[in-house]
Each structure stands twice: as C-alpha cells, then as structure tokens.
Amino acid sequence: MDLSVPQAALSELAAAYFQAIVTIGLGVMCVGLHRRYTKPYFLAWAFAWGVYALRMGAIISFMHTGRSVWLFWHQVLTGWTALALLWAALVFWRRLEWQPRFALLVLFPLVWSYAAIYELDTFILAALPAVLFLSLATAGTAWAFHRYARETGSTAARWLAGAMALWALHHLDYPFLRARGVWNPWGYYLDIGFELVLGAGILFLVLEDLDEGLRTLSALSAELQPRERVEDLPDALMDRAVTLRSVRGSALFLDAVAPGAGIPAIAASGDCRHWVNSSPEPRVRAVLAQVVDTGEPQVASPRLGGPAGPGEPRYLAALPVIQNGEVAGSLVVVGDARDPFTALDTRFLLALGQQVGAALENAALTRRLEARSRELERLQTRMVHRHEEERERISRELHDETAQILAAVNLRLGLLAEQGTPEMTDGLDEVRTLVGGTIRSIRGLTRNLRPVALDDLGLVPALRALARDLSGDAEAMAIHFDTPRRLEELDPETELALYRAVQEALANAVRHGNARSAWITLQVEGDELHLEVRDDGSGIPEGFQIEGNSRHSGLAGIRERVTALGGRVDVRPAQDGGGELAVWVPWAKETVQ
C-alpha cells in the first residue's frame, strides 16, 4: 500500500498525529479513572475518546492514501464521536441507560456520510446536515453539563458546559472555513484545545466529587460522635444527610433479615419521612434487598416504573450499614444528583457504613447501659431508704425500750440504795453510775442513728446541735459555721443527705485527721446547694479514692445518697492544709435567710 502523503496534506499530518496522541491519552486517563472508582460514566468517556481516536486514525489514513473510503469512515466516526461524547455526558448526568430507539441516531452518520461522499455533488448540501448534526450533538453535551451544574452547583460542570457550547459553535464554521483550508492546521490545534479542556474538566469533576465525598463523610461522621441523648442519633443522622448536595430525603433501615418485607424505616427525614409510618415502594425494597445480598452500595431509580415523575426525586442511593462484619441494614438517600454518594469508591463507602453501624451499636449499648444505670440508681435509692428506715427502727427501739428499761433499772437501784446498808449503798452507786453512762451512750447512739433535731427543727439547727455535741468536750474540735439562719422548703432526703455528709466529714476529721478545727459552709450557687466541710487535720492521702476504700466506707455511703439525689461529691486536700469535703445537690427554692 502506498503510504506517501499528498503534498497538500503534509501541513495537516503532524497536527493530526498530535491530536490522535492527545485523544488516546484522554481515553487512557478515563480507563484509569474507571478502574479506580468503578463509576460507569468514566467508562462511557473512555469509549467516547476511543471513537474519537478511531476518527483521527481514519483521517490520517485518508491523508496517507487519498482513498475515499477513509474519508467516508472519517465522516461516520465524526458523527459517532459527537454522539459518544453526548452519551457519556448523559450517563454522567442522569445515569442514562441504552434504549433501542437510540440506534436511529447512530445510523444517521452512517447513512448520510454514504450519501455525502458517494451520491451528492453539491458540497454545501452534503456538508451542512452533517455539520448541523455534529453541532447539535455537541450542544446537547453542553446542555447536559449545564443541567448538572444547575442541580449540584458544580463549577467544573459549568466550565465544561461553556467549553462544549463554544465547540458546538466552532463546528458550524466547517462548510465555510475549515473545508476550504482556512483553519489548516490551526483547526486541529483548536480541537486539541477543546479536548484538553474537556479532559481537565473531567479531572476537576473528580476532584469536586472527592471533595464533596469527604464533606459527606465529615458531615455524617459528625453525627456519629458521643452525644448526651443517644436515642437522637438516627434522627440526627437523617437530618444531616438531607443537607448533602442534591439530597431531598433520607431513611435508615435496620432490617437485614427480611429487607424486602416492607418493614418501615426506624428514622427518616425530608421526602422519605413517610417511610417511618408506612412501607416503602417495591422498587425501594428491591434495592434494600440487593444491598443486603451484595454488601455493596447501590444506586437506582426510586420508582418501580422507571423515571421519576414531576417533582419527584430521580435517584436513590443505598449504603450498607455494617455491624460485626455483616450487613445489618441500609442508609438510603434520594435526590436529584445521579450519584448522591459522589465519586468515592466502594471502600470509602463501606468504611462509612461500618462507622454508622458501630455508632448505632454503641448507641444501643449506651441505651442499655443507661437503663441499667437507672435501675441501679433506683435500687441504690431504695437501699438507702431501707438503710435509713432500719436506723430509725433501731434508734426508736433503743430509745423507747432499752433506754427506758435502763432508766427504770437506775431508778430501782436508787431505791435499793436508800434502803440498804452503807456498804451496799456504795456498790449500788457505782452500778448506777455505770448505768447512767450506758443511758447517755444509748442516747448519743440514737442521735447518730436518727437525728431528732433534724426531724423537729430542720437542717441548719440540726447541724448546730451536732456541732455542740462534738464541741462539748474541752479537748474536742472547734467548729465554725457559715450557713443561713434558716433554709426552708428542703425535702427530707436532701436534708438527711447533707446532715450525714457533715456528720461523716467531722467524724473522719477527728478519727483520721486529728483535726482541731473545722469550718462548715452552706450556700446556694445557682440551681444547686453547695455544702463544704473543711478541717485543719493531716489532710487527704495522695491518690485517695472513695470507691474501694474500706476505711472510708461512710464516704461511699454519702456519695450514694448524694448521687441518688442527682448531686455530686468531691473529697480533696484543702488549700491551706487539711481535708475538704464538697457536696452539690440540686436546689430550686429561693427561701434562704
């Protein structure tokens, strides 16, 4: 075969080879993107560049041989290239699927090119319909990118729409300029420029999608962090999903056993809100079943019958929610974008599904833990009440029975002492002294078991009475008060908890700290009542913990009492030496004097 190049074509050949190399490079780039992200539109673009490369091969062959058959295939492939680029743009924008009627468009370049090359003698009549077809197909590509840009706000798509619109206009000059050699060889370089702009736009679309995907991960992950009310996690996750690009509704299904049975969502937002109270459509159930079967994200039309109707979302994306390595459900979003989860690959999406599943599992564990904690708190409160009731019963029995019997014995001994001999009287007086001491000990024990002053006078007088009892001995600890004169409307449980806290703190200051002085402060801080007991003893040991300390089991009891009231306890070293017990309990009253 003679591969010599006609003299007239020498100026075009280098530009044609250069354009063919650029086109092949763009095709290789799209194949690489498809292998990396497995998105169908990358494969469609690779196919379009492949057809374009064949077109360049045809024109190069024509320039080498001058045979009309290569000019024929150049014309055919030129039309097919425009259709392939339009097809790739529609797959990108709408995930368009092949339909038989599209074959008519594919046949037009073949039929008209034959007529133009072999049948028609008039250049304008032969070229004009092909040019208009080429320009309209390119303008359709611009329109597809423009619509995608309007729906998603994509800057790259807007840039591509403008470039393709200019390229469509450029096609119209063929019958008047390029076919007469005016653009030779600069028309090739101009086409190369449009190709490079389109290739760069594709890369920018990928970067935009990756950026949006990372924002999606960040937005959804932000709702997966620990929260005060774990039961709000599913609803918060769905509300956050609706804020993503082009998303109009979201729903969470946790039904991996029978995803096609029509069980409602556990949480939903936006256009999917009704799925909480009713079964989703058959198409949605089929997608959910497919997610469970494959373990991979799925994108489809939300309607069983095909394209969405007016005002309805066009796409549905289902993400597998993974717990313990298995698909436990699906996170579903519906919207207008062809791929609500963007260009992120399956590994990223599966990682997000695992994170969602772990967060939901943690939320369930937290709910169970909170329920168990509430039950333990109820049991603890019940035990404290039972303990206090038992102390009251023992106190009453000691006061009403034992102390009364001993008082009667003491009285009887006095009568016997009056009737007996002097030697007997001395012995009986010693016994009466012992009995009197026992009665005083029992009365002190009954006060500790159940402070009568607390029931009769209230918290502040009872604390002052406790201080007087401890300060009665000349060698006892000096106690200083900074409390209101009266504290009204305090419930009995709070009064008793604060009294026991002061009682335990003062007892520890004497027994373990060898304190000589103590300071008691009681004041209102906002909606809390703050009690502080400070002493000048030997202080708090380093690393002291209330829990597990057998020497200070009384402090553990104080913590249980206060915690049951919704308060908190802190035991710490005082700033100027000694120890300090601080207690905060809820307070909603204002009657303080």
Helices and strands as residue ranges (DSSP letters): G 7-9, H 10-37, H 40-65, H 68-94, G 100-102, H 103-114, I 115-119, H 123-152, H 155-171, G 178-180, H 186-222, G 230-232, H 233-242, E 247-253, G 259-261, E 267-270, G 273-276, H 282-294, E 298-300, E 315-323, E 326-335, H 346-397, I 398-402, H 403-419, H 422-449, H 452-457, H 459-471, E 478-482, H 492-511, E 517-525, E 528-535, G 550-552, H 553-564, E 568-573, E 579-586
